[in-house]
């Protein structure tokens, strides 16, 4: 009986953990403030100044890909930190970012390991 309980506990743990598994991925897109990405239907930032201004006012910066998908940059450290400071030099610009991606409830997040400017498209 104890053996059976241990096996069931292990299987449940594996199933739960697999739902939060991270994949290493490279994404390319525009660094834009999240409010404009959702409310304005933009395919790229209006301007660098606009993205910087919104970020300075607290709007989280995100990476908006050409297909419309949005990656939320996150911190893997605890307590978590905003990624705006790290992304500010890229605000309003096209980037290529590599890192672990996580999916939950229709949202996708990326813990960025490397980010470089990709240039306009």
Order of alpha helices (4+ residues) and beta strands (2+ residues): alpha-beta-alpha-alpha-beta-beta-alpha-beta-beta
